[in-house]
Amino acid sequence: MLWTNHKYPAYGQGEVNLVNSGPGSGASVWNFTPQGGIGVHYFVKPKQSLDLGANGIHISSASLGDRNPGVNASVQFSLGYSWWK
């Protein structure tokens, strides 16, 4: 879950009025952040691996506000090296 002190996501034009008009009207201060990802361990030696991954994050209010514009927030990539016991 995600909470912000202003309605998110902001959309539209004009000045910000956090009560009933402006870019955040109809949105919500409460949002959800469903995520999905994929990764792989590539073993370069016994018990040692090169790790690659990708993760996508979406922000949505699940229609808690009057509107639910949703935002594809980011795609994250990771690279690592692991020693396994």
TAKA-V506524 format. One record per residue. RES is the residue in one small letter. SS is DSSP state (helix for helix, strand for strand, loop for the rest). Layout:
res=[RES RES]
ss=[SS SS]
This chain:
res=[m l w t n h k y p a y g q g e v n l v n s g p g s g a s v w n f t p q g g i g v h y f v k p k q s l d l g a n g i h i s s a s l g d r n p g v n a s v q f s l g y s w w k]
ss=[loop strand strand strand strand strand strand strand loop loop loop loop loop loop loop loop strand loop loop loop strand loop loop loop loop loop loop strand strand strand strand strand loop loop strand strand strand strand strand strand strand strand strand strand strand loop loop strand strand strand strand strand strand strand strand strand strand strand strand strand loop loop loop loop loop loop loop loop loop loop strand strand strand strand strand strand strand strand strand strand strand strand strand loop loop]
